[in-house]
Amino acid sequence: NAQEVIRLSITDLSEKCGASETTVIRFCRQLSCRGFQELKINLAQDIVPPLRNIHEDLEENDDFQSIVQKVFRANASAIEDTLNNLNKDEFQKAAIALSNARRILFLGVGGSGVVAKDAEHKFVKTGIPCVAYSDIFLQASTVALLGADDVVVGISHSGSTKTICEAL
């Protein structure tokens, strides 16, 4: 049940399995994972479907109006899909963590790096120190220096960008 496991906390999973959290961690290590988070990342990478083009198939002969409609429809659909798949409890926890953060680090590479920079631009207005890095070496060295009161937000179109998952 990989789809379910990636949305559970270690406490929730241990309760569902009737095992202790320590047993879950031992199981993760037997699978060569450093812990439960790494297991969840590996599961997510395995279940993410190959990237789909965000736009409907555009045809070479589409007129301008058709192209506009297809692009807008695809983006509206993506937002609706996100809302339908959103774990509201986890989203609320993330919002609380962000609002209580000492500092926020946004990570992204490629096009997701631009999104991370946009998030930095928007969040800097909260007064919480924040920065966005798209360079994988800066990401790795900065993450290593973070403390318990810091929050890292990884941005990835696929949800399984290797460098972002490793940094997280």
N, C-alpha and C positions, 0 to 999 in steps of 0.2 A: 504493500500500500504506500508506495513512494509518494504519491500525490498528497496523501494525508500526512505522512511523517514530516515532510518538509515544512508543514505549517504548525507543527506541534512544538511545545517546549519539551525539554528533557523530562520535566516533572510529569507533564501530560502523557508522554510516551511511556514512561515507566509505570504510571498508573494503568494505562490501557493494556500493557503487557503483563501486569502483575509482577513486576520485577523492581528492584531498587534502581536508583539513579546510578549507583556505582556499577551495577551489573550492565546497564546500558553503556556506560563509558568503557567498561572492559570489552564489551562486544564490539564497540567502535574500534578500539585498539587492535582487536583480533583481525579486523578488516583493514588494518594498516592506516587507520585514520587517527589523527592526534586527539580527536574528541568528537562530541556530538555535532558541533557546528560543521566540522569538516565532512562528516557523514552526510549531513543535510545538503551541503554544497555539491558533493559527489552525486547524490541522488538527483538533485535539481539538474545537474549537467546531463544526466542520463535520460531524463524525461522531457527535457525541453525539445520540442520538435524543431526540425531544421528551420532556419529563418524563412519566414514568409515575407514576400514583398508587402509592404504596408499599403500599397496602392493596388486597387483591383487591376487586373490585366488590362493595360492600355493597348489599344489597337492602333496600328500605324495610321489607319484612316479615320480615327475618332476626330470629331470636330471639337472645337474649343469648349463648347458647352458640356459635351460628354466627358471630356477630361476633367473639367472643374467638378462636375457632379461625382465622378468616380473617386477623385481625390478627397473631396469633403466627406463622402459617404464612408470611405475607408477610415478616415480619421475619427469620425463620429462613432463608428463601430469599435475602434480601438479603445476609445474612452469608455464606451458602454461595457466592453469586455473587461476592462480594468475594474470598473465599479462592481461588476458581477462576481469577479474573482477575488475581490479585496477582503482580507480578513480584518474586519472592523476592530476587533480587540487588539490585534497586533499593530494596526495602524494608529490606534489611540496610544498605545505604549510608545510607539516611535515618536509621535507628536509630543508626548510628555518628556521623553528623553531629549528631544531637540530643544524644547523650551527650557529645560534645566541644565543644558550643556554648558561646560566651562568654555569650550570651543568646539567648532564643527569643521570636519574635513570632508570635502566632496571629492570623490574619485571618479574619473571616467577617461576612456581613451577613444581616439578617433572622434566620430560624431558625438559620442556620449561625453567626451571631454568638453565639448561646447555646451552641452546641457548642464554639466557640472559647474562650468563657469557662470552660466545663467543663474543656477541655484545660489552660487556664492553671491552674485550681484543682488539677488532678491533677499537673501538671509542677512546680509551685512546690515540691512536696515533695522534688524531686530536688536542690534547692539551687542549681539553675541559674536565674539571674534570667529571668523570663518575664512577658509581658504579652499580653493579648488586646484587640484593638480591633475594634469593629463599625462605627465611624464612618469613612467613606471618606476624609475629610480627614486624620484622625489617621493612618490607614493610610499614605497617600501621603507625608506629611511624615516619619513615623517610618522608613519603608522607605528613604527618601533618605539617612538618617543612619546606616544600618547598615554594619558592616564585614565583612571576609572571614570572621571567626570567629563571626558571628551567623547564625542560621538562621530562616527565615520559613516558616511552615506556613499555606498557604491552605486554607480549608475551604469547600466548595461542594457542595451536594446534586447539582447537575447536572454539576459539573466544568467549567462554562463561564461562571460568573458574571463578567460583563465587568469589574466593578470589582476583583474579586479577581485575575483574570488580569492586569489592567493593573498592579496593585500588585506581583504576582510578577515 
